Amino acid sequence: MAKVSTQKYLDIAEIRDNIVIMRDGTLRCVILCSSVNFALKSETEQNALLSSYMEFLNSLEYTLQIVVQSRKLDIEGYINRLKEAQKHQTNELLRIQISGYLDFINQLIEIGEIMTKKFFLIVSYNPLGAKTRGFWERFTDLFRTSREIKIKKEKFLQYRQELELRVANIQGALNSMGLESVSLDTQSLIELYYNIYNPKTSQNQKLRDVSQLGVEGF
């Protein structure tokens, strides 16, 4: 009996050129957004932020999904850099201090998990407009392979341009509220969904760079 890949049952058909292509043919861009400590703002600043946020929501003419993700903070890279610094440190006193700092971090991790929050905005684009899809249409998508959802290069470039225009408008609105944002590239998107679908595995098994993966072109 042939093995069936779990990818067959995902909503995602493929990820390319910083765009997520869904099984129903719609496109997605994901924006990573900074946060603001609302409680530390003055009443005037809070009112201004609320007003800007309401204007932003009222100006939307398309679907926008806001996702807050809580994850255990991965400081493996930071610890490795400290170990490298300790290894090459010629000053004995500084080497001892780095060693003590590493012990402190390890003890801190053992006491409790250090969590971090990330804020994402998922911007969508539907080439067919607001056409709603019935239950059977969505159900049959489960049995379609990603090869059946290929988009011609010319059409894809057109759709991507429309989607990127929406992303630019949203980032401009976020900037007016004092928020920084960045649109995730292909590598970041793959890592994001890999971590979402494999929360435990991703902690121990890191994903390779997308340039080292076998990716099918147009």
Residue pairs with C-beta under 8 A, 6 or more apart in sequence:
7 146
8 142
8 145
9 142
10 23
10 197
11 22
11 23
11 24
12 20
12 21
12 22
12 23
12 193
13 21
13 22
13 23
13 146
13 149
14 21
14 146
14 149
14 216
15 21
15 186
15 189
15 190
15 193
16 186
16 215
17 156
17 160
17 186
18 29
18 183
18 184
18 185
18 186
18 189
19 27
19 28
19 29
19 156
19 160
19 163
20 27
20 28
20 29
20 30
20 189
20 193
21 27
21 28
21 149
21 151
22 28
23 141
23 144
23 146
23 149
24 133
24 138
24 141
25 126
25 127
25 128
25 149
25 151
26 124
26 125
26 126
26 127
27 124
27 125
27 126
27 127
27 159
27 160
27 163
28 122
28 123
28 124
28 125
28 163
29 122
29 123
29 125
29 163
29 164
29 166
29 167
29 183
29 184
30 120
30 121
30 122
30 123
30 183
30 184
30 189
30 192
31 120
31 121
31 122
31 123
31 167
31 170
31 171
31 174
31 181
31 182
31 183
31 184
32 118
32 119
32 120
32 181
32 182
32 183
32 184
32 188
33 119
33 120
33 121
33 174
33 179
33 180
33 181
34 119
34 179
34 180
34 181
35 117
35 119
35 179
36 49
36 177
36 178
36 179
38 46
38 49
41 49
49 177
49 178
52 173
52 176
52 177
53 177
56 173
56 174
56 177
59 173
62 123
62 124
62 125
62 166
63 124
64 121
64 122
64 123
64 124
64 170
65 121
65 122
65 124
66 119
66 120
66 121
66 122
67 119
67 120
67 121
67 122
68 117
68 118
68 119
68 120
69 117
69 118
69 119
69 120
69 196
70 115
70 116
70 117
71 115
71 116
71 118
71 195
72 113
72 114
72 115
72 116
72 203
73 113
73 114
73 115
73 116
74 203
75 105
75 109
75 114
79 102
79 105
82 98
82 101
82 102
82 105
83 102
85 98
86 95
86 98
86 99
86 102
89 95
89 98
108 114
120 192
121 170
121 174
121 181
123 163
123 166
123 167
123 170
124 163
125 159
125 162
125 163
125 166
127 155
127 159
151 159
153 218
156 218
164 183
167 183
170 181
171 181
171 183
174 180
174 181
175 181
184 192
186 210
187 209
187 210
187 211
190 207
190 210
191 207
194 202
194 207
195 202
198 205
